[in-house]
């Protein structure tokens, strides 16, 4: 199948349509309109087979995750997603695989009212790059650098599920029944916390999404904000699926170091804690307070029942070159 036939069949006429897209797929460039009194947030992520997703992962999950990780970056900045462009490298054209891929792609873009506006295709090793764009009111963007000592540390959802799901798929963890399904699906189909990001953008002092693990990603906030943190591991939000599948110690270790959860870590000042619950009410997402920032620059202290806690097997994911 030739490139333009592939684009025409799979990517030109499906998915959500937005009024702010003047020209979409089919020309040399897309043309869009940014609303008045809005700033544009832009992010790009590349996912490579065998690195960011398993080579035998279902096509629907590959597309879903490729979109989700980009929308999660927008969520971490407090942006409302609008448009994506997609570049895909495929070793061959498998029509059934592509049918499932676009199903996952359009399921998520439809849900978040996002339009695919362009991209590129090439024959090569399997990899996908998405650039996502969204809107933020001026001055309300969330960053990693705004936290202060004394701010309270929150995390959305539950932690460690996606990492356990990956270990199940790689036969490193034996789990059966409903718990297995929940954990594997959390790996395959992460939920970008877009509604939370927009809800807290005038309340939170800093924010980041968890792609590489709680310890690793929290470290970025601590470094950018020149703060330390006390994290109470007994407060880490854990799913019933995870706690039924592994020991309590293993559950904590997954929560601290496993990547791909795409939950949000954010900080809130003492003065804004009362506003947080109200702001989150409409999102149907629970945020758990797991600790507090300190003035000890870059120092992350793990505590369990107010005693120093040292996990056995904990490390965050880091890209290597």
N, C-alpha and C positions, 0 to 999 in steps of 0.2 A: 504494500500500500504506500502510495506517495504521500509526502508530508502534508500537502494541502487537502488531499482526500481524508487523511487522518484527522486533521483539524476540523474539517467540515463535518465529518461524521460524528465525532465525539465531543467537540468543544465549542462549536459555533452557536448552536440553537437551543441549548439546554441551560438550566439553572436560573437563579434569581436575576431579575432585571431591575435596575435602579434608574430613577429619573435623572440623577446627577451624572450619568454616563452619556456623553454626547456621541462619541464614536467608540465602539467596542472592538471585538475581534473581527479581523478581515481587512484592516488597513495597516499602514506602516507603524502607526502609533495609536494608542487609545487617547481619547480626549475626555477629560472629566471636569466637573465643576466643584470646587471646594466651597462649602457654605460660608456665608458672611459670618465674621466673628468666630471663626474656627481655625485652628492650626492643624497641619497635616503631620501625622505620625507615620513613619515608614520603617518596616523591618524586613529582613531577608533571612531565610534559613534554607540550608541544603540538607537533604536526607539521602544517604547512600546505602544501598543494599549491603547487608553484612556488617554495617557499622551502626546505623541508626534504626534499622529494622531488619528482622530476620529475612533471609533470602526466600524462604518459603512462606512468608506471611501472606495472609489473604489479601488480594488486590484491594478490596474495599477498605480494609484497615490501613493499608499503606497510604491511600489517598486521604482518608479521614485524618490520620495522624499528621500527614504533611501539612494539611490546612490548620489543624488544631494547634500545632506548636507555634505557628505564626500568629494566630489569633490570641494565643496565650501571651505572647510578647506585647501585643497591643493592650491586652487586659492589664498587664503589669504596669503599663504607663497610664492607665485610666482612659484609654482611647476607645471610641466606638468604631468597630470595623466597617469598612465600606467596599474596598476593591482588593482583588488579588490578581497577580499574573503568575503563570506557571510555565516553567521550563522543564521538559522531561527528556531524559536520555534512556533509551530502551535498546536492548541487544537485538530484539526482533519484535514484530507486531503480532501479538496474540490477541485476536479480536474478543474472545471470551474474557480474557484477563482485563482488557481495557473496558469492556462493558461493566465489569464489577468495580473497576477503578473509578470510573466516572460516577457510578452510583454512590460511592463513598464521598467523592468530592462534592457532588451536588446536594447530598443529604445535609452536610454541615454548612455549606454556603447558603442554602435555602433557609436553614434554621436561624442563622445570624444575619440574614438579609445582606449577604455579600455577593458581589458580582465578579465573575471571572472576566477580565477585560483584555487579556492578551497573554503572550508567552512565546515559547519556541520549542521545537522538537529536534532531536538529533539521534542518530544510531550510535550506541555505545554502551558501556556498562550501566546497569540500572541505577539511576539517581534522579532526584526531583528537587527543584529549587522553586520556592514561592517567595514573591515579594508581596507583602500585605500593607495596605494603607488604611488609615482611619483618622477620625477627627477628635480633637481635644480643644475645649475652650481655653483661650490664652491664659496662662498662669496657673492652670489646674493640673498640669501634667505631674505624674508621679515619677520619682527618680530613686536611685539607690543612695543618694547622698544627703538626704534631708533629715535623717534620724538624729536624735539627741539622747544623751544619757538620761535615764529616767523614763523614756518612752516604753510602752508596753508592746510586747512582741506577740503577733497573732499569726495563725495559719488557717487556711480554709480546708474544708473537707477532711479526708483521712490520708495518712501517709504510709508509704511502703508497699501499697498494693501492686503498683505497676512493676516494681522490682521483683516481687515475689512471683507475679505472673510470668515475667521473663524467665526466671529460674525454673518454673514449671515447664515452660516450652522448651527449655534447653536441658531438660531431664536432670536438673540439679536439685529439684525439690519435688517430692511426691505428695500430691494432694488430689483428692477425688471429689465428686459430687458438686454441690452448689458452690462451695468455697472455691473450687478450681475454676468454675465458669466465671465467677465474679472477678477473681484476680487476673485471669487471662484477659478478660474483656477490659479491665482497667489498663492493661498494657496496650492492647490493640486500639482502644477507643478512648483516649483521654478527653476530659471535659475542660475546655478553656473557660476560665472564670470571668467572662466578659462583663456580666452584670455586676459582679462584685467590684471589678476595677472601676467602673463608672460610678458606682455607689459610694466608694470611699475616696475618690480623687480629691475632694476638698476636706477630708478628715485625716487621712493617713499622712505620715511624715516621710515615709519611704516605702518602697514595694519592689518585689522581684518575683518571678515565677520559678517554680522548682523544676528544673530540667535535669540538673546534675546531682541532686540530693540536697537535703535540708542543710547539712553542715557546709557543704561547698557553696551553695547559693546564698545562705545567710552570711557567709564570709565576705561576699561581694558587698553587701550592705555595710558590714562592719568596717571594711577597708575604705569604702567611699565616704562613709560618715564619720570616720575616726572615732569609732565607739567599740566597746566590748559588749558581751551579752552573757547573761545567766539563763540557761535553758534547763527547765525541769522535765526530765525525761518521763516521769510518771504522768505528766499532763499531755503528752503527745497523743493526738487523736488517732486511734487505731480502729480499723473496721472489724466487724465480727468475723468476716471471712479470713482476715489475716490472723487474728488471735486464735481462731480454731484450727489453723493450718500449721502453726509453728509455736515454739516455746515463747514465753514472755520476753526472754532475753533476745531471741532472734527477732521478734516483732519490733522491739526498740531499735535494733540494729538496722533493720529494713527501713524503719521510719526516719532514722538519722542519715542514712547514706544512699538509699536506693534512688535512682533517677526516674525520670519519665512520669512523675505524678502530675505535673503541671498544675499544682495548687499554687496559691499565692501566699508568700510571706510578706507581712506588712507591719509597720509600727504605728502606734497611735499615742499621742501625748495624754497625760493624765486628764487634762481639761476636756479632751474630746472623747473619752471612753464612754460617757453617757450617750453621746450622739451615735456611736457606732451601731448599737443594737437596732436603733430606729432606722438607720440607713440600710442595714442589711435585711430588714424584715421582708422587703419585697423580692429579694433574690432567692429565698428558700435555700440558702447556703449557710451552713454553720461555720463560724470562725471561733477558734479556740485560742485562748491566751496561754502561751507556753513559756513565757519568761519576760525578762526586762533587760533593757540596755544599760550598760555601765560606762564609766569613763575610762575603763582600761582598754586603751586603743588596740583593736584587733584581737583581743583575747576572748575566746569563747570558752566558757566554763559550763560543763555538763554536771547537773546535780540530780540526785535521786533522794527524795525525802530529806532535802537540804544537806545531804552529804555528797562529797565529790564522787562522780561516777565516771568510770573508765570502761568504755565498751571494748570488746575483744576484737571484733572484725568490722571496722568502720572506715570507709574512705569514700569520697565523692568522685564522680566521673570528671575527668579533665581531658579536653581534646589534645592530642599529641601530633606533632608534625615531624 
